[in-house]
């Protein structure tokens, strides 16, 4: 079911990556809305718009935003068609993109011949917010010499423009390009799936390391397999099958009140014990006892320590990089100060991948 409302734009707060943040007066209510320019055109103050209010009415994690479905004020204008690959297929908002693989792409020949990641480290995350400490660690521990490409999957938000974090990381020089894959769209390159997306990151964008993660808006159901971050395991398998080095980012929290996400999240435990079919690198942050022992104990209990390569290391310098660049990132509303272990875990994954990128043969054997 879709809940809708009609309102009038009273303010355009910000425009980023093809998305406008609007303030909309709807009856007696002031509502915040996101307008995807490539889908509904540019909105301006005074425009009457139709809003999809489903997320806010269900109190979902959309940040309190509605979404513009249609602009009643602006005339319908034809927009140029890019490429022949359709995103949001078989929905009213389906539109074409120029995929990096298709014959009309200038990179078609490269993609025809691309078959291996050539040992490129691929850091696979379960949550969108993890990409920030991973990227910061890669920057710090390679002295800024690492070219990092973010591959955004389609298990959460489909539009890259919803993310505030990605443009912030790009402006800070912590990531150097984005490939959106599957039904996701809005990246520097568009790819049909995560396999070709990784190959494009390596061979078209020249990545030294790729970070793979869903976009904003993780879904969970409190069941073993019913969560969108399960595509972390799919990405780990893809990285390995293409000759990359799969690095798993642990989701750890000692601040989350939910028992299933306390210490190592059950999402991570499921991915590494059930979904990842290959031996992965699993960096563990250097925590003070007894917390480190608790984390290692969980990995042992679930057979993860026997199945994968475990390495304890410190990536905490990445958090200073985020502070220096004024990158404010949260997880479930909690800051670095409130949930430090969560960010240290992601930073450790980035620090390990940085070493793999610089001296792969040395670190590859750690376990």
Secondary structure, DSSP 4 states (H G I P E B T S, - for coil): ---EEEEEEEEEEEEETTEEEEEEEETTEEEEEEEEHHHH----TT-EEEEE-HHHHTT-SSSSEEEEEEESSSPP-------SEEESTTSTT-EEE-BTTSTTSTTHHHHHH----TT-EEEE-SSTTHHHHHHHHHHHHTTT---EEEEE-SSS-SBGGG-HHHHHHHHTTS---EEEETT-B-SSEEESSHHHHHHHHHHTS--SEEEEE--S---B-SSSS-BGGGHHHHHHHHHHHTT-EEEEPP-EESS-SSGGGSEE-HHHHHIIIII--S--EEEEE---TTHHHHHHHHHHHTTHHHHSEEEEE--THHHHHHHHTT----BTTB-TTTSHHHHHHHHHHHHHHHHHHHHHHHHTT--
